[in-house]
């Protein structure tokens, strides 16, 4: 039982509970809350997380209910919008497999079977890993809260990383035909895809871009937010860090064309044009480009080029490869792409770097063969 009262200008709660070991009545109290609602929230957290509970109470808690509590209490206000949305997707993969399982019933064997199931269903290694991170964190918190005695996710075997796994990107000789195909299909999307290739922005970063972020004179773009497709809202960048990148004369010309085209659309649509969004890449009436539309356009371009379907994210890789081929250092590329560390950039593009180094060495040997040929003297 919980009671609340106001004393000396602040609120307090008193929780009376039965110790499951001694069966004696005990009490937990805390004072100093500014409002009654603050006291209620704190009391509920203590009752759920700290106070000892009987075996009967604990074994009946469904896994689904615990995951919902974990998301609300330990994730929602502590991770980015993108990460929280990804966690929600992970839970959608978890719950169908463990429909009627309670928190204490989940075993290491069941969890390993679940991971194997995801692999059999064709989920990528990164998707499986992200799902595991969510589950491991939830069960670790459950052990900390004394709801379970051990973490059943601790010793799981995840899919092994494929050696020399190659990134997907568009070959340089296909970039012009690729853009030409898109230009014929949709002029609005042409500018969007052209910018992705020229800047290496993430898709969400490009969709969130406003004209206030673009300096056409200095030829710079401020990347400081991202569009969240699932919630159709604006959030921070992936690692919550802002960056400024320079763009080429070619892209400057296209952005000027886009700006002029949007001004014409504003006259055409009049008050129906969504001027308040001020988006750089938008539909004809100034709204966000639909996710399904950009996906279908990417798929259409790959079909026309008669190549395997590529994700839109591959254009970011294409941009990076072009920079590496031009001699850009990993450090500069890291800052341009907005990676959290140089190690991430080096790991992602290690295969590309090795290939470029091998090509460079072959050219070096060909050009210096006569210089070091002692036998020819």
JOCORKA-V747255 format. One record per residue. N is the residue number from 1. RES is the residue in three letters. PSI is psi in whole degrees, -180 to 180 (none if undefined). NEAR is the number of other C-alpha atoms within 10 Angstrom. D_FIRST is the distance of its C-alpha to the first C-alpha in Angstrom with 1 decimal. Layout:
n=N res=RES psi=PSI near=NEAR d_first=D_FIRST
n=N res=RES psi=PSI near=NEAR d_first=D_FIRST
//
This chain:
n=1 res=UNK psi=140 near=8 d_first=0.0
n=2 res=UNK psi=133 near=15 d_first=3.8
n=3 res=UNK psi=147 near=13 d_first=6.7
n=4 res=UNK psi=144 near=16 d_first=10.3
n=5 res=UNK psi=156 near=12 d_first=13.6
n=6 res=UNK psi=125 near=15 d_first=17.3
n=7 res=UNK psi=131 near=10 d_first=19.4
n=8 res=UNK psi=37 near=6 d_first=23.0
n=9 res=UNK psi=-5 near=9 d_first=23.2
n=10 res=UNK psi=165 near=14 d_first=20.4
n=11 res=UNK psi=154 near=20 d_first=16.7
n=12 res=UNK psi=159 near=22 d_first=13.9
n=13 res=UNK psi=153 near=21 d_first=10.3
n=14 res=UNK psi=122 near=17 d_first=8.1
n=15 res=UNK psi=123 near=18 d_first=5.7
n=16 res=UNK psi=130 near=14 d_first=5.3
n=17 res=UNK psi=164 near=18 d_first=6.8
n=18 res=UNK psi=123 near=15 d_first=10.0
n=19 res=UNK psi=121 near=15 d_first=13.2
n=20 res=UNK psi=-18 near=12 d_first=15.2
n=21 res=UNK psi=-48 near=9 d_first=18.4
n=22 res=UNK psi=-17 near=7 d_first=18.1
n=23 res=UNK psi=20 near=9 d_first=15.3
n=24 res=UNK psi=153 near=9 d_first=14.3
n=25 res=UNK psi=132 near=10 d_first=11.0
n=26 res=UNK psi=169 near=10 d_first=10.9
n=27 res=UNK psi=140 near=12 d_first=9.6
n=28 res=UNK psi=132 near=14 d_first=10.7
n=29 res=UNK psi=146 near=13 d_first=12.0
n=30 res=UNK psi=139 near=13 d_first=14.5
n=31 res=UNK psi=175 near=15 d_first=16.8
n=32 res=UNK psi=15 near=15 d_first=19.8
n=33 res=UNK psi=137 near=17 d_first=18.9
n=34 res=UNK psi=-36 near=13 d_first=21.6
n=35 res=UNK psi=162 near=13 d_first=19.6
n=36 res=UNK psi=-36 near=16 d_first=16.2
n=37 res=UNK psi=-38 near=11 d_first=16.7
n=38 res=UNK psi=-40 near=14 d_first=17.4
n=39 res=UNK psi=-41 near=23 d_first=14.1
n=40 res=UNK psi=-46 near=17 d_first=12.2
n=41 res=UNK psi=-44 near=11 d_first=14.6
n=42 res=UNK psi=-41 near=16 d_first=14.3
n=43 res=UNK psi=-41 near=22 d_first=10.5
n=44 res=UNK psi=-38 near=13 d_first=11.0
n=45 res=UNK psi=-44 near=13 d_first=14.0
n=46 res=UNK psi=-44 near=12 d_first=12.6
n=47 res=UNK psi=-38 near=18 d_first=9.8
n=48 res=UNK psi=-37 near=14 d_first=12.8
n=49 res=UNK psi=-29 near=16 d_first=15.6
n=50 res=UNK psi=-36 near=13 d_first=15.0
n=51 res=UNK psi=140 near=16 d_first=12.4
n=52 res=UNK psi=144 near=17 d_first=14.1
n=53 res=UNK psi=151 near=18 d_first=13.6
n=54 res=UNK psi=157 near=13 d_first=15.3
n=55 res=UNK psi=-35 near=11 d_first=18.8
n=56 res=UNK psi=-41 near=8 d_first=18.0
n=57 res=UNK psi=-43 near=9 d_first=15.4
n=58 res=UNK psi=-39 near=16 d_first=17.9
n=59 res=UNK psi=-19 near=14 d_first=21.1
n=60 res=UNK psi=-1 near=13 d_first=20.1
n=61 res=UNK psi=115 near=16 d_first=19.7
n=62 res=UNK psi=148 near=17 d_first=22.9
n=63 res=UNK psi=-41 near=22 d_first=25.2
n=64 res=UNK psi=-44 near=19 d_first=25.5
n=65 res=UNK psi=-39 near=11 d_first=21.8
n=66 res=UNK psi=-42 near=17 d_first=21.9
n=67 res=UNK psi=-38 near=21 d_first=25.1
n=68 res=UNK psi=-43 near=13 d_first=23.8
n=69 res=UNK psi=-43 near=14 d_first=20.9
n=70 res=UNK psi=-44 near=18 d_first=23.5
n=71 res=UNK psi=-45 near=18 d_first=25.9
n=72 res=UNK psi=-40 near=13 d_first=23.6
n=73 res=UNK psi=-40 near=12 d_first=22.0
n=74 res=UNK psi=-7 near=13 d_first=24.9
n=75 res=UNK psi=-45 near=18 d_first=28.1
n=76 res=UNK psi=-44 near=15 d_first=28.1
n=77 res=UNK psi=8 near=11 d_first=28.4
n=78 res=UNK psi=-4 near=12 d_first=30.2
n=79 res=UNK psi=167 near=12 d_first=33.1
n=80 res=UNK psi=165 near=17 d_first=36.0
n=81 res=UNK psi=-41 near=22 d_first=36.0
n=82 res=UNK psi=-46 near=20 d_first=38.6
n=83 res=UNK psi=-41 near=15 d_first=36.6
n=84 res=UNK psi=-41 near=18 d_first=33.4
n=85 res=UNK psi=-39 near=16 d_first=35.7
n=86 res=UNK psi=-37 near=17 d_first=37.2
n=87 res=UNK psi=-40 near=21 d_first=33.8
n=88 res=UNK psi=-40 near=17 d_first=33.0
n=89 res=UNK psi=-39 near=14 d_first=36.4
n=90 res=UNK psi=-42 near=20 d_first=35.7
n=91 res=UNK psi=-34 near=17 d_first=32.5
n=92 res=UNK psi=-26 near=12 d_first=34.7
n=93 res=UNK psi=-28 near=15 d_first=36.9
n=94 res=UNK psi=-51 near=22 d_first=34.1
n=95 res=UNK psi=-40 near=14 d_first=32.1
n=96 res=UNK psi=-30 near=10 d_first=35.1
n=97 res=UNK psi=-33 near=15 d_first=35.9
n=98 res=UNK psi=51 near=17 d_first=32.5
n=99 res=UNK psi=-52 near=11 d_first=31.4
n=100 res=UNK psi=18 near=12 d_first=29.3
n=101 res=UNK psi=134 near=16 d_first=28.7
n=102 res=UNK psi=169 near=17 d_first=25.2
n=103 res=UNK psi=-43 near=21 d_first=24.5
n=104 res=UNK psi=-14 near=20 d_first=25.2
n=105 res=UNK psi=-19 near=17 d_first=28.3
n=106 res=UNK psi=123 near=17 d_first=30.2
n=107 res=UNK psi=161 near=15 d_first=33.1
n=108 res=UNK psi=-36 near=16 d_first=35.9
n=109 res=UNK psi=-44 near=12 d_first=38.4
n=110 res=UNK psi=-41 near=15 d_first=36.6
n=111 res=UNK psi=-38 near=22 d_first=36.3
n=112 res=UNK psi=-39 near=16 d_first=40.0
n=113 res=UNK psi=-38 near=14 d_first=40.9
n=114 res=UNK psi=-45 near=18 d_first=39.1
n=115 res=UNK psi=-43 near=22 d_first=41.0
n=116 res=UNK psi=-38 near=16 d_first=44.2
n=117 res=UNK psi=-45 near=13 d_first=43.5
n=118 res=UNK psi=-41 near=19 d_first=43.3
n=119 res=UNK psi=-42 near=16 d_first=46.6
n=120 res=UNK psi=-29 near=9 d_first=48.2
n=121 res=UNK psi=-3 near=9 d_first=47.2
n=122 res=UNK psi=13 near=10 d_first=49.2
n=123 res=UNK psi=146 near=13 d_first=46.5
n=124 res=UNK psi=162 near=11 d_first=47.8
n=125 res=UNK psi=-40 near=16 d_first=47.1
n=126 res=UNK psi=-37 near=11 d_first=45.3
n=127 res=UNK psi=-43 near=16 d_first=43.1
n=128 res=UNK psi=-42 near=20 d_first=42.1
n=129 res=UNK psi=-43 near=16 d_first=41.5
n=130 res=UNK psi=-36 near=16 d_first=39.3
n=131 res=UNK psi=-42 near=22 d_first=37.2
n=132 res=UNK psi=-41 near=21 d_first=36.9
n=133 res=UNK psi=-43 near=14 d_first=35.9
n=134 res=UNK psi=-49 near=22 d_first=32.9
n=135 res=UNK psi=-42 near=22 d_first=31.9
n=136 res=UNK psi=-43 near=18 d_first=32.5
n=137 res=UNK psi=-40 near=16 d_first=30.4
n=138 res=UNK psi=-42 near=23 d_first=27.5
n=139 res=UNK psi=-30 near=24 d_first=27.6
n=140 res=UNK psi=-41 near=19 d_first=28.2
n=141 res=UNK psi=-36 near=17 d_first=25.0
n=142 res=UNK psi=-37 near=21 d_first=23.2
n=143 res=UNK psi=-39 near=14 d_first=24.8
n=144 res=UNK psi=-36 near=15 d_first=23.8
n=145 res=UNK psi=7 near=15 d_first=20.1
n=146 res=UNK psi=29 near=16 d_first=20.6
n=147 res=UNK psi=-28 near=24 d_first=20.3
n=148 res=UNK psi=159 near=19 d_first=23.9
n=149 res=UNK psi=-19 near=12 d_first=26.3
n=150 res=UNK psi=164 near=16 d_first=29.2
n=151 res=UNK psi=109 near=21 d_first=30.5
n=152 res=UNK psi=-8 near=22 d_first=32.6
n=153 res=UNK psi=0 near=23 d_first=34.4
n=154 res=UNK psi=-38 near=15 d_first=35.8
n=155 res=UNK psi=25 near=12 d_first=39.1
n=156 res=UNK psi=151 near=16 d_first=40.1
n=157 res=UNK psi=113 near=11 d_first=43.7
n=158 res=UNK psi=160 near=14 d_first=44.3
n=159 res=UNK psi=138 near=15 d_first=47.6
n=160 res=UNK psi=149 near=7 d_first=50.2
n=161 res=UNK psi=134 near=9 d_first=51.7
n=162 res=UNK psi=125 near=8 d_first=55.1
n=163 res=UNK psi=137 near=6 d_first=57.8
n=164 res=UNK psi=38 near=8 d_first=59.6
n=165 res=UNK psi=125 near=10 d_first=57.5
n=166 res=UNK psi=144 near=12 d_first=59.3
n=167 res=UNK psi=158 near=14 d_first=57.8
n=168 res=UNK psi=130 near=15 d_first=58.9
n=169 res=UNK psi=165 near=18 d_first=61.1
n=170 res=UNK psi=124 near=20 d_first=63.9
n=171 res=UNK psi=145 near=10 d_first=67.4
n=172 res=UNK psi=-32 near=12 d_first=69.2
n=173 res=UNK psi=-7 near=8 d_first=72.1
n=174 res=UNK psi=-5 near=11 d_first=69.7
n=175 res=UNK psi=-48 near=14 d_first=68.0
n=176 res=UNK psi=-50 near=10 d_first=70.7
n=177 res=UNK psi=-37 near=14 d_first=70.9
n=178 res=UNK psi=-49 near=20 d_first=67.1
n=179 res=UNK psi=-35 near=18 d_first=67.0
n=180 res=UNK psi=-42 near=13 d_first=69.9
n=181 res=UNK psi=-45 near=18 d_first=68.3
n=182 res=UNK psi=-38 near=21 d_first=65.1
n=183 res=UNK psi=-37 near=16 d_first=67.3
n=184 res=UNK psi=-29 near=10 d_first=69.1
n=185 res=UNK psi=-46 near=14 d_first=65.8
n=186 res=UNK psi=120 near=13 d_first=63.9
n=187 res=UNK psi=-38 near=14 d_first=64.9
n=188 res=UNK psi=-43 near=19 d_first=61.4
n=189 res=UNK psi=-27 near=22 d_first=60.2
n=190 res=UNK psi=-47 near=22 d_first=63.3
n=191 res=UNK psi=-39 near=21 d_first=62.4
n=192 res=UNK psi=-51 near=21 d_first=58.8
n=193 res=UNK psi=-35 near=22 d_first=60.1
n=194 res=UNK psi=-42 near=21 d_first=62.9
n=195 res=UNK psi=-39 near=20 d_first=60.5
n=196 res=UNK psi=-44 near=23 d_first=58.3
n=197 res=UNK psi=-35 near=23 d_first=61.4
n=198 res=UNK psi=-22 near=19 d_first=62.7
n=199 res=UNK psi=-25 near=21 d_first=59.5
n=200 res=UNK psi=14 near=24 d_first=57.3
n=201 res=UNK psi=150 near=22 d_first=54.3
n=202 res=UNK psi=155 near=21 d_first=51.3
n=203 res=UNK psi=-47 near=21 d_first=51.2
n=204 res=UNK psi=-35 near=18 d_first=48.0
n=205 res=UNK psi=-40 near=22 d_first=49.6
n=206 res=UNK psi=-41 near=22 d_first=52.7
n=207 res=UNK psi=-29 near=24 d_first=51.0
n=208 res=UNK psi=-9 near=26 d_first=49.0
n=209 res=UNK psi=132 near=23 d_first=52.2
n=210 res=UNK psi=165 near=18 d_first=53.4
n=211 res=UNK psi=-21 near=16 d_first=56.8
n=212 res=UNK psi=-22 near=11 d_first=55.3
n=213 res=UNK psi=-8 near=16 d_first=54.8
n=214 res=UNK psi=128 near=20 d_first=58.5
n=215 res=UNK psi=101 near=14 d_first=61.4
n=216 res=UNK psi=-30 near=17 d_first=64.5
n=217 res=UNK psi=-47 near=7 d_first=66.8
n=218 res=UNK psi=-11 near=10 d_first=65.2
n=219 res=UNK psi=53 near=14 d_first=64.4
n=220 res=UNK psi=155 near=16 d_first=60.8
n=221 res=UNK psi=130 near=20 d_first=57.5
n=222 res=UNK psi=117 near=18 d_first=54.2
n=223 res=UNK psi=107 near=23 d_first=51.5
n=224 res=UNK psi=8 near=18 d_first=48.1
n=225 res=UNK psi=173 near=21 d_first=45.9
n=226 res=UNK psi=146 near=23 d_first=45.5
n=227 res=UNK psi=127 near=22 d_first=45.1
n=228 res=UNK psi=108 near=20 d_first=42.2
n=229 res=UNK psi=-44 near=16 d_first=43.6
n=230 res=UNK psi=-40 near=11 d_first=40.4
n=231 res=UNK psi=-3 near=11 d_first=38.8
n=232 res=UNK psi=51 near=10 d_first=42.2
n=233 res=UNK psi=169 near=11 d_first=41.1
n=234 res=UNK psi=132 near=16 d_first=42.3
n=235 res=UNK psi=-175 near=19 d_first=40.7
n=236 res=UNK psi=170 near=20 d_first=41.9
n=237 res=UNK psi=170 near=23 d_first=44.6
n=238 res=UNK psi=-45 near=20 d_first=43.7
n=239 res=UNK psi=18 near=11 d_first=43.4
n=240 res=UNK psi=23 near=13 d_first=42.5
n=241 res=UNK psi=138 near=13 d_first=46.0
n=242 res=UNK psi=157 near=13 d_first=48.7
n=243 res=UNK psi=160 near=13 d_first=52.3
n=244 res=UNK psi=131 near=15 d_first=55.8
n=245 res=UNK psi=151 near=17 d_first=58.4
n=246 res=UNK psi=152 near=16 d_first=62.0
n=247 res=UNK psi=163 near=16 d_first=63.7
n=248 res=UNK psi=167 near=11 d_first=67.3
n=249 res=UNK psi=-35 near=11 d_first=70.0
n=250 res=UNK psi=-46 near=10 d_first=69.8
n=251 res=UNK psi=-34 near=18 d_first=66.2
n=252 res=UNK psi=-44 near=19 d_first=66.9
n=253 res=UNK psi=-43 near=11 d_first=69.6
n=254 res=UNK psi=-37 near=15 d_first=67.2
n=255 res=UNK psi=-35 near=21 d_first=64.5
n=256 res=UNK psi=-41 near=12 d_first=67.1
n=257 res=UNK psi=-42 near=12 d_first=68.1
n=258 res=UNK psi=-42 near=19 d_first=64.5
n=259 res=UNK psi=-45 near=14 d_first=64.0
n=260 res=UNK psi=-39 near=12 d_first=67.1
n=261 res=UNK psi=-40 near=14 d_first=66.1
n=262 res=UNK psi=-35 near=23 d_first=62.7
n=263 res=UNK psi=-38 near=10 d_first=64.5
n=264 res=UNK psi=-39 near=13 d_first=66.6
n=265 res=UNK psi=-35 near=16 d_first=63.6
n=266 res=UNK psi=-39 near=18 d_first=62.1
n=267 res=UNK psi=-38 near=11 d_first=65.3
n=268 res=UNK psi=-45 near=13 d_first=65.2
n=269 res=UNK psi=-16 near=13 d_first=61.6
n=270 res=UNK psi=-125 near=12 d_first=61.5
n=271 res=UNK psi=-11 near=10 d_first=58.1
n=272 res=UNK psi=-16 near=11 d_first=56.7
n=273 res=UNK psi=133 near=19 d_first=56.9
n=274 res=UNK psi=73 near=18 d_first=53.6
n=275 res=UNK psi=-28 near=14 d_first=55.0
n=276 res=UNK psi=-25 near=8 d_first=51.6
n=277 res=UNK psi=-33 near=15 d_first=50.7
n=278 res=UNK psi=37 near=16 d_first=54.0
n=279 res=UNK psi=144 near=22 d_first=53.9
n=280 res=UNK psi=-47 near=24 d_first=56.7
n=281 res=UNK psi=116 near=27 d_first=56.4
n=282 res=UNK psi=175 near=23 d_first=55.6
n=283 res=UNK psi=179 near=19 d_first=56.7
n=284 res=UNK psi=-29 near=19 d_first=59.6
n=285 res=UNK psi=14 near=17 d_first=57.3
n=286 res=UNK psi=10 near=21 d_first=55.5
n=287 res=UNK psi=172 near=16 d_first=52.3
n=288 res=UNK psi=142 near=19 d_first=50.8
n=289 res=UNK psi=127 near=17 d_first=52.9
n=290 res=UNK psi=142 near=13 d_first=51.1
n=291 res=UNK psi=-41 near=12 d_first=50.0
n=292 res=UNK psi=-34 near=9 d_first=51.7
n=293 res=UNK psi=-46 near=11 d_first=54.9
n=294 res=UNK psi=-36 near=17 d_first=55.2
n=295 res=UNK psi=-47 near=13 d_first=54.3
n=296 res=UNK psi=-36 near=11 d_first=57.0
n=297 res=UNK psi=-41 near=19 d_first=59.5
n=298 res=UNK psi=-44 near=20 d_first=59.0
n=299 res=UNK psi=-41 near=18 d_first=59.5
n=300 res=UNK psi=-43 near=17 d_first=62.5
n=301 res=UNK psi=-41 near=20 d_first=64.2
n=302 res=UNK psi=-39 near=18 d_first=63.7
n=303 res=UNK psi=-42 near=13 d_first=65.2
n=304 res=UNK psi=-34 near=11 d_first=68.2
n=305 res=UNK psi=-8 near=14 d_first=68.7
n=306 res=UNK psi=48 near=9 d_first=68.5
n=307 res=UNK psi=166 near=11 d_first=66.0
n=308 res=UNK psi=144 near=9 d_first=62.7
n=309 res=UNK psi=134 near=14 d_first=59.7
n=310 res=UNK psi=143 near=17 d_first=58.3
n=311 res=UNK psi=157 near=14 d_first=54.9
n=312 res=UNK psi=-32 near=19 d_first=55.0
n=313 res=UNK psi=-22 near=16 d_first=53.6
n=314 res=UNK psi=-22 near=18 d_first=56.9
n=315 res=UNK psi=-30 near=26 d_first=58.6
n=316 res=UNK psi=-42 near=22 d_first=56.7
n=317 res=UNK psi=-39 near=22 d_first=58.1
n=318 res=UNK psi=-45 near=22 d_first=61.5
n=319 res=UNK psi=-44 near=21 d_first=61.4
n=320 res=UNK psi=-43 near=26 d_first=60.5
n=321 res=UNK psi=-41 near=23 d_first=63.4
n=322 res=UNK psi=-39 near=16 d_first=65.8
n=323 res=UNK psi=-42 near=16 d_first=64.9
n=324 res=UNK psi=-40 near=17 d_first=65.3
n=325 res=UNK psi=-28 near=13 d_first=68.7
n=326 res=UNK psi=-3 near=9 d_first=69.7
n=327 res=UNK psi=10 near=10 d_first=68.9
n=328 res=UNK psi=137 near=13 d_first=65.7
n=329 res=UNK psi=158 near=10 d_first=63.9
n=330 res=UNK psi=-36 near=18 d_first=60.5
n=331 res=UNK psi=-46 near=14 d_first=59.0
n=332 res=UNK psi=-40 near=12 d_first=60.3
n=333 res=UNK psi=-39 near=20 d_first=59.1
n=334 res=UNK psi=-47 near=18 d_first=55.6
n=335 res=UNK psi=-37 near=16 d_first=55.4
n=336 res=UNK psi=-41 near=17 d_first=56.8
n=337 res=UNK psi=-19 near=20 d_first=54.4
n=338 res=UNK psi=28 near=24 d_first=51.4
n=339 res=UNK psi=150 near=16 d_first=50.4
n=340 res=UNK psi=-25 near=14 d_first=47.9
n=341 res=UNK psi=161 near=11 d_first=50.4
n=342 res=UNK psi=-31 near=15 d_first=54.0
n=343 res=UNK psi=-40 near=12 d_first=53.0
n=344 res=UNK psi=-48 near=12 d_first=51.5
n=345 res=UNK psi=-46 near=19 d_first=54.7
n=346 res=UNK psi=-40 near=16 d_first=56.9
n=347 res=UNK psi=-43 near=10 d_first=55.0
n=348 res=UNK psi=-40 near=14 d_first=55.0
n=349 res=UNK psi=24 near=17 d_first=58.7
n=350 res=UNK psi=-44 near=16 d_first=60.0
n=351 res=UNK psi=-41 near=15 d_first=62.1
n=352 res=UNK psi=-44 near=17 d_first=63.7
n=353 res=UNK psi=-41 near=17 d_first=64.5
n=354 res=UNK psi=-41 near=11 d_first=66.1
n=355 res=UNK psi=-44 near=12 d_first=68.2
n=356 res=UNK psi=-39 near=16 d_first=69.4
n=357 res=UNK psi=-40 near=13 d_first=70.2
n=358 res=UNK psi=-44 near=12 d_first=72.2
n=359 res=UNK psi=-41 near=12 d_first=74.1
n=360 res=UNK psi=-41 near=12 d_first=74.8
n=361 res=UNK psi=-40 near=12 d_first=76.2
n=362 res=UNK psi=-41 near=11 d_first=78.4
n=363 res=UNK psi=-38 near=12 d_first=79.9
n=364 res=UNK psi=-46 near=11 d_first=80.3
n=365 res=UNK psi=-39 near=13 d_first=82.2
n=366 res=UNK psi=-39 near=10 d_first=84.4
n=367 res=UNK psi=-21 near=10 d_first=85.3
n=368 res=UNK psi=9 near=10 d_first=86.1
n=369 res=UNK psi=-46 near=11 d_first=87.8
n=370 res=UNK psi=-33 near=11 d_first=91.3
n=371 res=UNK psi=-39 near=9 d_first=90.2
n=372 res=UNK psi=8 near=9 d_first=89.2
n=373 res=UNK psi=90 near=9 d_first=91.8
n=374 res=UNK psi=-36 near=8 d_first=94.0
n=375 res=UNK psi=-21 near=6 d_first=96.0
n=376 res=UNK psi=-8 near=7 d_first=97.5
n=377 res=UNK psi=none near=4 d_first=99.3
//
